[in-house]
Amino acid sequence: MIQLNDIVKTYEMGTQTVHALRGVDLTIDKGDMVAIMGPSGSGKSTLMNVIGCLDLPSGGDYTLDDIAVSHMSDDQLARIRNQKIGFVFQQFNLLPRTTALKQVSLPLMYAGLSRSERNERAKAALEAVGLGDRIGHRPDELSGGQQQRVAIARALVTEPSIILADEPTGALDSQTGDEILDIFEQMNEQGITVIMVTHEPMVAERARRTIWLRDGLIQQN
């Protein structure tokens, strides 16, 4: 499903060139559940941004579902993201004065669905993460774990084939983090490919395989 060949990513910072990725080769199969680990500055977030079509590599080839995405335009990348990828972040990224139902329905506005269809699918996604009774609540009326569940429902509502999670339990206590990982496992059992960037061993233990990055290179795959 995901094929990276000799992926390089460099950034120009003033007069310096930062080599974030130095020739990454990686294959992730459909239905896999993968953890990406490594020390700070190893290239984890850069790799996730490339896989998630948030950023283009400086060199190499990236194929997603047999689609060559390495040289796409911003509009083409946005379309791929909306069709295939759901994102979950450490800080939830919820709108402060917006109900859970509206937060989750927002990604569907780009799909051209009617309001009733958007609300119906958003409600189903919230029910899938155990928040069917919280659809009218704003973030300040929800616990951290419930806010992360809203974020997961928002990622699920477009029916993506891939979920990318960046430190998904980093802002949660261990019990709540376990509950969030349970949801990821359930999604994976339904056939969704789950890729988690983490520095926490307990998160990586729940994945089927762990990819270790150091200095922009894969050390263990």
C-alpha positions as CSV (number, residue, x, y, z in Angstrom):
1,M,0.0,0.0,0.0
2,I,2.9,2.4,0.9
3,Q,6.2,2.2,-0.9
4,L,9.0,4.6,-0.2
5,N,12.2,4.3,-2.3
6,D,15.3,6.3,-1.4
7,I,13.3,9.1,0.1
8,V,15.4,12.2,0.9
9,K,14.2,15.4,2.6
10,T,16.3,18.4,3.1
11,Y,15.4,21.8,4.6
12,E,17.3,25.1,4.1
13,M,17.7,27.0,7.4
14,G,19.6,30.2,6.8
15,T,22.9,29.1,5.4
16,Q,22.6,25.5,6.6
17,T,21.1,22.5,4.9
18,V,19.3,20.1,7.3
19,H,19.1,16.5,6.1
20,A,16.0,15.3,7.8
21,L,15.7,12.0,5.7
22,R,18.7,10.5,4.1
23,G,17.5,7.8,1.8
24,V,14.6,5.9,3.4
25,D,13.3,2.7,1.9
26,L,10.1,1.4,3.5
27,T,7.1,-0.8,2.6
28,I,3.9,-0.9,4.6
29,D,1.2,-3.4,3.6
30,K,-2.5,-2.8,3.6
31,G,-4.0,-3.6,7.0
32,D,-0.6,-3.3,8.9
33,M,-0.3,-1.6,12.3
34,V,3.1,0.1,12.5
35,A,4.9,2.2,15.2
36,I,7.6,4.6,14.1
37,M,10.1,5.3,16.9
38,G,13.4,7.2,17.3
39,P,15.1,9.9,19.3
40,S,14.2,13.6,18.9
41,G,15.5,14.9,15.6
42,S,15.6,11.4,14.0
43,G,13.2,12.3,11.2
44,K,10.0,10.7,12.6
45,S,7.7,13.7,12.0
46,T,9.3,14.4,8.6
47,L,8.7,10.8,7.6
48,M,5.1,11.0,8.8
49,N,4.5,14.3,6.8
50,V,5.8,12.6,3.7
51,I,3.7,9.5,4.2
52,G,0.6,11.7,4.9
53,C,1.1,13.8,1.8
54,L,1.5,16.9,3.9
55,D,5.0,17.4,2.5
56,L,6.8,16.3,-0.7
57,P,10.2,14.6,-0.5
58,S,13.3,16.4,-1.9
59,G,14.2,13.2,-3.7
60,G,13.2,9.6,-4.2
61,D,9.8,8.0,-5.1
62,Y,6.7,7.6,-3.0
63,T,3.8,5.4,-4.2
64,L,0.5,5.2,-2.3
65,D,-2.1,2.7,-3.5
66,D,-0.3,2.4,-6.8
67,I,-0.4,6.3,-7.2
68,A,2.9,8.1,-7.6
69,V,2.5,11.1,-5.3
70,S,6.2,12.3,-5.1
71,H,5.7,15.1,-7.6
72,M,2.0,16.0,-7.2
73,S,0.7,19.6,-6.9
74,D,-0.7,20.9,-3.6
75,D,-4.3,20.5,-4.9
76,Q,-3.6,16.9,-5.9
77,L,-2.0,16.1,-2.5
78,A,-5.0,17.6,-0.7
79,R,-7.4,15.4,-2.7
80,I,-5.3,12.3,-1.8
81,R,-5.3,13.2,1.8
82,N,-9.1,13.8,1.9
83,Q,-9.8,10.5,0.1
84,K,-7.3,8.1,1.8
85,I,-5.8,9.5,5.0
86,G,-7.1,10.3,8.5
87,F,-4.9,12.3,10.9
88,V,-4.8,12.1,14.7
89,F,-2.5,14.5,16.6
90,Q,-1.3,14.7,20.2
91,Q,-3.0,18.1,20.9
92,F,-6.4,17.0,19.4
93,N,-6.6,20.2,17.2
94,L,-10.3,20.8,18.0
95,L,-12.2,24.1,17.5
96,P,-12.9,25.5,20.9
97,R,-16.5,26.6,20.6
98,T,-17.7,23.8,18.2
99,T,-19.7,20.8,19.1
100,A,-18.4,17.3,18.7
101,L,-20.9,16.6,15.9
102,K,-19.8,19.6,13.9
103,Q,-16.1,19.0,14.5
104,V,-16.4,15.5,13.0
105,S,-18.6,16.6,10.1
106,L,-16.3,19.3,8.9
107,P,-14.0,17.1,6.7
108,L,-17.1,16.0,4.8
109,M,-17.9,19.5,3.6
110,Y,-15.1,19.1,1.0
111,A,-16.8,15.9,-0.2
112,G,-20.0,17.8,-1.3
113,L,-22.4,15.9,1.0
114,S,-25.6,17.4,2.2
115,R,-25.8,18.7,5.8
116,S,-28.1,15.8,6.8
117,E,-25.7,13.2,5.2
118,R,-22.7,14.9,7.0
119,N,-24.4,14.8,10.3
120,E,-25.5,11.2,9.9
121,R,-22.0,10.0,9.2
122,A,-20.5,12.2,11.9
123,K,-22.9,10.8,14.4
124,A,-22.1,7.2,13.3
125,A,-18.3,8.0,13.7
126,L,-18.8,9.4,17.2
127,E,-20.9,6.3,18.2
128,A,-18.0,4.1,16.9
129,V,-15.6,5.7,19.4
130,G,-18.1,5.6,22.3
131,L,-19.3,9.2,22.2
132,G,-22.8,8.8,20.9
133,D,-24.1,10.6,24.0
134,R,-21.7,13.5,23.7
135,I,-22.5,14.8,20.1
136,G,-23.6,18.2,21.4
137,H,-20.6,18.8,23.7
138,R,-17.8,21.3,23.1
139,P,-14.2,20.5,23.9
140,D,-14.3,22.4,27.3
141,E,-17.1,20.0,28.3
142,L,-15.1,16.9,27.5
143,S,-12.1,15.1,29.2
144,G,-8.8,14.8,27.4
145,G,-9.6,11.2,26.4
146,Q,-13.0,12.2,25.1
147,Q,-11.4,15.0,23.0
148,Q,-9.0,12.5,21.5
149,R,-12.0,10.3,20.7
150,V,-13.6,13.2,18.9
151,A,-10.3,13.7,16.9
152,I,-10.3,10.0,16.0
153,A,-14.0,10.1,14.9
154,R,-13.1,13.2,12.7
155,A,-10.2,11.1,11.2
156,L,-12.6,8.1,10.6
157,V,-15.6,10.0,9.1
158,T,-14.1,10.2,5.6
159,E,-13.7,6.4,5.6
160,P,-9.9,6.5,5.0
161,S,-7.8,3.5,4.3
162,I,-4.9,4.9,6.4
163,I,-4.9,6.5,9.9
164,L,-1.7,8.5,10.8
165,A,-1.4,9.2,14.5
166,D,1.4,11.5,15.8
167,E,2.0,10.9,19.5
168,P,-1.7,10.0,19.9
169,T,-1.4,9.2,23.7
170,G,1.2,11.9,24.5
171,A,-1.3,14.2,26.3
172,L,-3.2,11.4,28.1
173,D,-2.7,9.4,31.3
174,S,-1.8,5.7,30.9
175,Q,-5.3,4.3,31.3
176,T,-6.9,6.7,28.9
177,G,-4.0,6.1,26.5
178,D,-4.7,2.4,26.6
179,E,-8.4,3.0,25.8
180,I,-7.3,5.1,22.7
181,L,-5.0,2.3,21.6
182,D,-7.9,-0.1,21.9
183,I,-9.8,2.0,19.4
184,F,-6.8,1.9,17.0
185,E,-6.6,-1.9,17.3
186,Q,-10.4,-2.1,16.5
187,M,-9.9,0.1,13.5
188,N,-7.0,-2.1,12.4
189,E,-9.1,-5.2,12.8
190,Q,-11.6,-3.6,10.4
191,G,-8.8,-3.4,7.7
192,I,-7.6,0.2,8.3
193,T,-3.8,0.6,8.1
194,V,-2.6,2.4,11.3
195,I,0.7,4.2,11.5
196,M,1.7,5.7,14.8
197,V,4.7,8.0,15.5
198,T,5.6,7.6,19.2
199,H,8.4,7.7,21.7
200,E,6.5,5.6,24.2
201,P,7.3,1.8,24.3
202,M,3.8,0.9,25.5
203,V,2.4,2.4,22.3
204,A,4.9,0.5,20.1
205,E,4.1,-2.7,21.9
206,R,0.6,-2.5,20.6
207,A,1.8,-2.3,17.0
208,R,2.5,-5.4,14.8
209,R,5.9,-4.0,13.9
210,T,8.2,-1.2,14.9
211,I,10.3,1.0,12.6
212,W,13.3,2.6,14.3
213,L,14.7,5.9,12.8
214,R,18.0,7.5,13.7
215,D,19.6,10.5,11.9
216,G,17.2,10.3,9.0
217,L,17.8,6.6,8.3
218,I,15.9,3.4,9.2
219,Q,17.9,1.4,11.7
220,Q,15.5,-1.4,12.2
221,N,12.4,-2.4,10.2
